[in-house]
């Protein structure tokens, strides 16, 4: 009970009534404004964060460890070397990752394909196993070794749990023009077969690529037999080349292996495939003037690079992150003066302001934000 004798319940009723008395158009506006892509993204990111803790996988919350030079994930095989390096070095993603596609693919596999395999495909004494952990070394043509580590999609196994047939499950927008396995999916399945062969000491020569349409739920399956030449000359050589790029520390050339890669790549601007404003940027630093960074992606970037700061554009969009991590100052290339992001009138780095010190001398000099390669150096 409150000091004036009213109960908390009556107070709640009063507040609710005040909301109910809002003009109808104001109430509708609030309801409509509450549903937005940005609020949905924040809600979904928080949901995933909580779910990872609940399921005992908090290591998924935050940046991924930089992989050892020789270690490779089956899901990245035969893709653009530059994109894979950007991912591996936790370069900031300036557009949304295809989280929706990942979620749909996972649901399709777990809720549809696994029950289908269990109820229709397997026969006594064969069973479905959700996944197999793989971790094996692979010799290269140069005499070195690369390492394949990851987890497979469902496998058909015997009563001991040993694999008989490994699968790779993928969803796609349409099956209409799908005439065979896509090369990078075929490579992924070959990695499963090779690693299973090594780890279970039995010959695994057969795999199954299953594509499901996200629109119709139709499926198309391709039986893939292990092709030793494809494995050695294409897949293993790709891993050896990626290892060389890692060891040298260089930025690989922008050579997408598939037509779709650039269109879905979260590093288009950084690479130079978006509008040409930026080109061949390195692994660190935020692109001045770019607003498309998602909050969770920035959180992961700061987790990987604690000394990083926000650009003025992003400070305007995410003030809470700006308060936590700081903001890069404006700099004048003529006189060297620096200005805090909130001390120049217009703090949008997409429209740079003029240096006040130079202006007093009758000179026109634009301020700028540190370029990506300089940002961490400035922070240090």
Buried (B, 14 or more C-beta within 10 A) or exposed (E): EEEEEEEEEEEEEEEEEEEEEEEEEEEEEEEEEEEEEEEEBBEBBEEBBEEBEEEEEEEEBBBBEEBEBBBBBBBBBBBBBBBBBBBBBBBBBBBBBEBEBEEBBEEBBEEBBBEBBEEEBBEEEBBBBEBBEBEBEBEBEEEEBBBBBBBBBBBBBEEEEBBBBBBBBBBBEEBEEBEEBBBBBBBBBBBBBBBBBBBBEEEBEBBBBBBBBBEEEEBBEBEBEBBEEBBBEBBBBBBBEBBBBBEEEEBBEBEBBBEEBBEBBBBBBBBBBBEEEBEEBBBBBBBBBBBBBBBBBBBBBBBBBEBBBBBBBBBBBBEEBBEEBBBBBBBBEBEEBEBEBEEBEEBBBEEBBBBBBBEEEEEEBBBBBBBBEBBBEBBE
